[in-house]
């Protein structure tokens, strides 16, 4: 028996801690997988013999540890650690997406990040790609080629991003992969803006296709240095070409504001 209430509080586990332990055990015993839904709150409280308040506290505790995720009005689910990591990376960027889309200069910030990441992913992919990875990269490359000419910019952008992510997946570096996936929406926005200008000209489509093919071939050949160089060369070409196109547009805009010699 506790002599002082403060001692009891310090040495006795909270009810919510006990319920959290019960929930962990339930997930293990039922072999629930990421994305699986737990029973409804009322049912779960009765099954565990606890109050709904204690149950909610336990769910919140496990959610804060990344083990469960609660959707308002939608139930409680076993969390997907990869999805949580992507969400943590995406959320700080979401408010800025309209800015990225509206200000062309932000495309070059994204390209700098891609330059830093994709050289590393290509390097590791060339070293670690499995037969399954190589097949997936080849399919993604073909899908990207097939998407061209269908007058579907969103589809082309998605295919382009999927190709780059297939190489990131083949790196088998979970941190690189999660960062790339976390940036997927931003990456896709960037590719959409780039392709709108780059892929309208046969003069740029051909070298871009060759660059993507070189990235793929280097990874499939297991040549990490060649893959890294190919990734950097591709992104440098995109950066330089976009700068040139922007400069040309600016010159045309300035010229259009000049007074007509016949005015």
Secondary structure as GFF3:
##gff-version 3
##sequence-region A 1 263
A	DSSP	alpha_helix	5	11	.	.	.	ID=ss1
A	DSSP	alpha_helix	15	29	.	.	.	ID=ss2
A	DSSP	alpha_helix	41	48	.	.	.	ID=ss3
A	DSSP	alpha_helix	52	64	.	.	.	ID=ss4
A	DSSP	beta_strand	68	71	.	.	.	ID=ss5
A	DSSP	beta_strand	75	78	.	.	.	ID=ss6
A	DSSP	alpha_helix	81	94	.	.	.	ID=ss7
A	DSSP	alpha_helix	97	102	.	.	.	ID=ss8
A	DSSP	alpha_helix	105	128	.	.	.	ID=ss9
A	DSSP	alpha_helix	131	147	.	.	.	ID=ss10
A	DSSP	alpha_helix	153	170	.	.	.	ID=ss11
A	DSSP	alpha_helix	174	182	.	.	.	ID=ss12
A	DSSP	alpha_helix	184	198	.	.	.	ID=ss13
A	DSSP	alpha_helix	202	220	.	.	.	ID=ss14
A	DSSP	alpha_helix	224	256	.	.	.	ID=ss15
###
